[in-house]
Amino acid sequence: MQSILNNLDLSAKGLWLPVSLGLILFLYALLMPKKEISWRELYITMGVIGFLTWVSDSIFAKYLDLVDFGNPKIVGIGEFITYNFLPSSLSVIYLNYLKKSNKWILVIIFTVISFLIEWSVEKVGYMKLTNWNHLFSIPIFFLVYSYILPLHFRIIKCSKDKINQ
């Protein structure tokens, strides 16, 4: 039992912020009125973005050692929530409001939100930058919100149409 508690990394500095943000965003993504996204598309997006985020964590945090979350030797509850719920929930919320008429304003808003979340998680001490700068994240967030997520959405909408035929 003690090893389970130790592996949760509950004593990590600043743990409260990613846990709070992750749970709030996840609950909002589940409870928000669905406008442009269905439950099926929410489910697929949560899985795909969660998977891609863990792959990114493996590359950027483990192999390249650019950032550390909490205790760098273990994957605690904060890192689990940070990678499973923050990006996935933000993606679902973004896609729920995405239309051609508001795409670029949403890209800017969600890029800023993502940047502020990353910056604040580092400021409270949960994330430690080793060979990374927050400014490097801005073009990545911009690319994700402007091209990758809309492409993902078109693909899952297209496959839904083919299933219904």
N, C-alpha and C positions, 0 to 999 in steps of 0.2 A: 504493500500500500504506500509506503514511504517513497519508493522509487517512482510510482505513478505520480505522486504529488511533486516530486523533484522534476520529473520530465515535463510537467505543465509549465514550469518556469514562472511561477506565480509571484516571485519576488523581483522580477525584472523591473528596472526603473522605467517609469512612464507607461507601463502596461495598460493602465486604465484608458488611455486615449485610443489606441487601435481597437481595443475590445469594445469600448463605447461606440465609436464611429462605425465599426463593422456591424454591430448588432442594430444600431439605429437605421443604417442604410439598408440592411437586409430586411428589417421589418417594414420599412417604407416601401421597398421594392415589392414585397408581398402584398401589402395592404393598399397601395396606391390604386386609383381607378385606372384600369387598363384601357389605354386609348389606341396606341399603335401596335401594341404587343399583346399576344395571347398568352395563356398559361403554358401552352406547348412551347412557344418561342422563348418564354422566360426560363423554362426548364432547360431547354437546349443551350441557351446563352449562359446560364449559370454553370453548366457543365463544361462547355467549351472554353469559356473565359477562365474558369477555375483551373482547368488543365493547363492552358497556355501560361497562366500566371505561375503555376508550379514549375513548368519547364523553364520559364524566365528566371525564377528563383534559383533553380539548379545551375543555370549558366552564370548569372550575374553575381549571386551571393556565394555560391559554393565553389564553382570552378574558377571564376575570375576574381573572387573575393573583393567585390566592390562595396558591399554593404553587409552589415551584421544586424540582426534583430535579437534583442534580449541577449541571452546566453548563446554565443555563436556555436557552441558544441551540441546544442539540442534544439529541436523544433518544439517550442512551447505553444501554449494556447494562444498567445498573442500573435505569433508568426502564422499559426494555423488560421486564425480569424483574419489577419491582415491579407493573406494570400487567397483565402477562399471567399470571403464575403465583401471586402472593400472593392476590388476591381469588378467582380461579378455584379454586385449590386449597382455600382455606378453605371456599368454597361447596360443593365436592364432599364434603369431609370432614364438614361440617355436615349435608348432606342424607343422607349415608351412615348417620348415627346418629340422624336425626330420626324420632321417633314421636310420636303424640299424647300419650303419657304423659310424655315428657321434653322437650317443645317449649320450655317457658319456662325450664327450667334451661339448656338448650342455647343459647337466645337470650342469656341473661345471660353464660354462659361465652364464647361466640363474640364478643359485643359487647366484653367485657373483653379478650379476646385481640387483637381487631382494634385496639382503642384502644391497648393496650400496644405492638403492632407499630408503629403510626403514631408514637406518642410516642418509642419507642426509635430509629426511623429518623431522627427529627428531632434527638434528643439526640446521636447519633454524627456529625451534621453533613451527612448526605446530603440531607435534606429541609429546606428553608428556608421558614418560614411568612412570608408577606408581609401578607396581610389576613385571616388565618385563625387560629382558636384551636382547639386539640384538643377542647375541650368541645363545639364545634359538631358534631363527628363522632359523638358518642355517640348522639344521636337518629337520625342517618342509619344507623349500624350497627344500631341497635335496629329500625328500620323494615325494613331489608333482611332481617335474620334472622327477624323475627317475621311479616312479611307478604309481601314480594317473593319471597324464595326458596321459601317453601311454595307460593305461587301458581305460580311457575315450575315447580316439581316436579309439581304437579297437572296443569298443561298438558302437560308432556312425557309424563307417565304416561298421560294421556287419549289423546294422539295415538298412543301405542304400542298402546293397546287397539284403536283404529280401524284401524291398519295391519294388525293380526293378524286382523281379521274377514274 
